[in-house]
Amino acid sequence: MKSYVAKVQLILNMQQFAERAFVNKLKKNRPELSRQGIRDEIDRWYKDRPGSPVGDGVGRIGDPSRFR
């Protein structure tokens, strides 16, 4: 059980790190954005980043049956 909890915590930490990196990139490249503008860009990023409609990542669509 501890291993599962540690893995989930690692995934959450990685997601938070990715979001912070994206915010820092936005602040650097688009300093005119307001806080609300940054939140809107984050929402758009989660919905529209490459590969997000069919899973995470760019490239070929994977076969989810391999995890069964």
Number of C-alpha atoms within 10 A of each C-alpha: 6 7 8 9 10 11 12 12 12 12 12 12 12 12 12 12 12 12 15 13 12 16 16 14 12 17 15 10 10 12 11 11 14 11 10 9 13 19 13 12 17 18 11 11 14 12 12 12 13 14 14 13 11 11 11 12 13 11 8 8 11 11 7 8 6 6 5 4
